């Protein structure tokens, strides 16, 4: 009598699915994740978090196969079982972007900026900003749906508990900057954010007095507590310009623009620094980008004329 083969557990099926995903066998991975979901549901041990992760993994496989509809369904199912699962949240905007629903994709990427270290969220937000500017013009923000807020407790939980439960999407068919990279720095606490903002205000007061070097120190301290505050970078860039540290000004503007690709102050201050560094082409590029956002910005128009005369 032939020996009956023991069926695999849901964990074994999930592991096999992960192996197939890593080797590019996305159809097989999808089937294995489906079997794992059935096995977990049959077992009676319906751990919501585990089911959420399995649906998230299958969503990633569907995305690789170009099946955007099933990918979205699985992402939504995953988030029902495991709300604020970072892996699912990172997958959700990708099929929406592929379907050219840029406004919704922007909102989804923006809501993912749970802490300043999620590179995929910033890359996606910047990409959608550019697409929306091209399709809707300078008033694109007015047409956006509301951006949901993520409770601080959830942000802290996610920063501490973001394991390797889903396949790596770095090789996705979307543009390569969608690669999911996350550093291990925790999200700032309420207390840290408050300290950072107080230090920033102290820096602002010093700027009004013309004490730019002391203001730089305050802004630098502020960023240790709240490194995701864009205006602190643009404020410190202003100070660097005032003390003729132009390369430092460019560096701060770059950081600000990584978080907000159409930040007018960052574009203008980087253009100012580039002008002083004799990089007139980059200066003009920044001014032209700024004027796409604010076509009547008088300071940018004035600087543009000055630079064009020098060329």
N, C-alpha and C positions, 0 to 999 in steps of 0.2 A: 504494500500500500504506500503510495508516494507520500512523502512528508509534507505537510501543509506549511507553506512559508508564512512566517509571522509577519503581520502587517507592520509597517513602520509607524512610529509615533509622529505626532505633529511636529515635534522638535527636530526629528531626523529629516522629515520632509522639508521643513523650513531650511535646514542647513544645506540639503541637496539643492534646493531652489537658489540659495545664495551662491553656491558653487557654479550652477549653470549661468546665473546672471553675470558672475565675474568673467566667465569664459565666452560671453556673448550669445549664449543659447537662450534667448529671451522667451521663445515659445515654450520650451521645456520648463523654464523657470516659472512661467505663468501657471502651467498645469500643476507643478509641484506645490506652489503656494495655494492653489485652489484645493488640492488634496489635504494640505495641512489645515486649512480653514475648516474643512468638513470633519477631519479627525478631531480637532480641538472642540468643535461644537458637539460632536457625538460623545466626547469623553465626559461631558457634564461639568467639566472644570472650566467654565467660561470666564477666563480671566480677561477682563475688558482691555487691559493694556496689551496683552499678547495678541488678541484679535486685531486691535488697532494697528499693531506693528505688521501683522501678516497682510492686512488690507493695504497698508502703505507700501509694502514690498511688491505686492502684485500690481499696484498702481504704477510703480516704477517700471515694471516689466511691460505693462500695457503702453506706457509712454515710449519705451524703446521701440516697440512694434508700430508706433504711429497711431495707436488706437486712443485718440484723445477723449472720446466719449466715455469709454470704460475706465480710463485713467481717472477722470473726474469723479465718476460714480464711486470708485474705490477710495479715493481721497476723502470724499464726504463720509463714506461708511467708516473709514478709519477714525475720522475726527468725532464721529458719534460715540465710538467706543473709547477713544483716547484723546479727549479735547486738548488742544495746544501741543499735540505731538509734532515736534520740530521737523521730523523727516517728512511727515505728510504735508505740513504747511509749506515746506520748501518745494514739494512736487506740484502742489495745486496751481501756482501761476503759470507753470510751463506749458500745459496744453492750452490754457486760456490765451497765452501769448501766441502760441502756434496758430490759434484760430483768429488772430488779429483783433482780439477784444482788449485793446491796449489800456483803456480806462480801468476796467476791472482788474487786469493784471497788475497795473500800477498800484491800486489799492491793496491787492494781496501782497505784493512785494513790500510796500510801505509798512503794512501791519506786521511784517516779519522782522522789522528792525528792532527786535526785542532787546538786543544789546549791540554795541557798536562793532562787534567782532564777527558778525555773520556776513561774510563777503558776498555770498550769493544774493542776499537781500539788497545790498547796496548796488551791486552790479545790475540786478534786474530793475531796480527803481530808476537808475540812471538811464538804462536802455529804453524804458517805457517813457521817460520824460522826453527823450529825443524823438521817439516815434509820435508822441502826442503833440509835440510842438510842430512837427511836420504836417500832421493831419488836421489839427484843430487850431493852430496858430497860438498867439500870445495868451489868449483867454482859455487855454485848455484846462486849467485848474477848476474853472467855474462849472465844468461839465462832469466833474468826478462824483461818483457815489461817496457817501461818508466813509471815512477810514475808522475801523474799529480800534478801540484802545485795548491793550493787554494789561491786565492787573500786574502790579509790581511783584506780588507773591508768585505769579506764574512765571514772570521773567526770571526771578531768582531760582525757581525750581528747574526751569529749562537750562539755565546756565550750569547747574550742578549735575543735572541728570540728562545728558544728551549722549547716550551710548551709541554703539555701532550696530543698531538693530535693523537698519535698512541697507540695501545695496548702495554702493557709491554711484552717484549720478554724474560724476565728472565727465564721463564719455557720452553724455546724452546728445541726441541729435540737435538740440538747441545750440545756440552759439556757445563757444567754449568758455566764455566768462561765467556761465552758469555753474561752473564747478563749485561744489559745496566745500568751503574751507571754513573752519571755525577754530579760533584760538581758545585756550582754556581759561582766559580771564573771566571771572564772574561778572554779572551785570552789577552796576553800582546800586547800592542800597538807597533807601529814602534819605538816610542820614548823610551819605556821601554826596548825593545830588544837592542836598541843602547846603553842605559845606562848599561844594564847587560853585554854586550860584552866588553864595555870599562873597566868595573870593573874587568871582568875576565882577560883581558890583563894586568891590573895592578897587579893582583894576579900572573900571569905567570912571570912577571918581578921580583917580590919578590921571587918566587921559585928559579929562576936562581941565586939570591943573597944568597940563603939559609935561607931566613927569612920566615920560614914556618908558624909561628903563625900569622904573619901579613897577609900572603897570605890567610890563612883560613878566616880571617875577610873579605878580599876583595871578596873571592868566595861566602861567606855567603851573603854579600850585593848584589852580582850579581844575586844570585838565587831569591832574593826578586823581582827583575825586570823581570827575564827570567827563570822561574822555569823548563822549558822544555829542557834546554840545557844539554845534557848528559855529555859532556866533562867537564863541571864545577864540576859535582859530582865526576868524576874520578880524576880530578886534586886535588880537596879538599881531596879525599881519600888518594892520595899520600902524602899530607901534614900531614894528621892524622897518617899515617904510620911513617913518619919522626919524629913526636913528641910522638910516642908510644901510641897514642889513638886508639887502635886497634878496639874496638867495634864501635867507630864512623866511622872508615874506612869501616868496614863491612856494616854499615847502608848506607853510601853513595854509595857503590858498589851495594847494593840491589836496591837502587833507580835507578841507571843507568841501571841495568839489567832488571828492570821492563819496561824500555823504549826500550831497545835493548838487547834482550836475549843472543846474541852472541858477546857482546862487549868485545873484547880481553883484553883491559886495566882493565875493571871492574872485569873480571874473574881472571886475574893475581893478581891484588891488593887485591881482597878478599881472594885468596889463601894465599898470604903473611900474611894477618892479621890472618887468621884461623890457620896458622902454629904457629904464636906467641901466639895465644890463646890456643894452644895445641889441637886444633880440627883437627887432622890429616886426618880423614876420609873426612870431608868437604873440606879440602884443596886439597886432591887427586881428589875428585869429580870435583872441579873447574878446576884443571889442565887438567884432562882428557877431560872435555868439551871444554876447550880452544884448546887443541891439535887436536880435531876433526875439528876445524875451521882453525887452522894454525899448521899443523903437524910438521913443522920444526922450530917452535918458540924456539930459543936457550935458552932464559931466563926461559921459562916454562919447558923445558926439564931438565935444570940444577936443578931447584927447585924440580922437580919431583924426581930426583935421591936422592937429599938431604933428602926429606921426606920419601922416601921408605927405606932409611938406618935407619931412626929413628923408623920405625914400628917394 
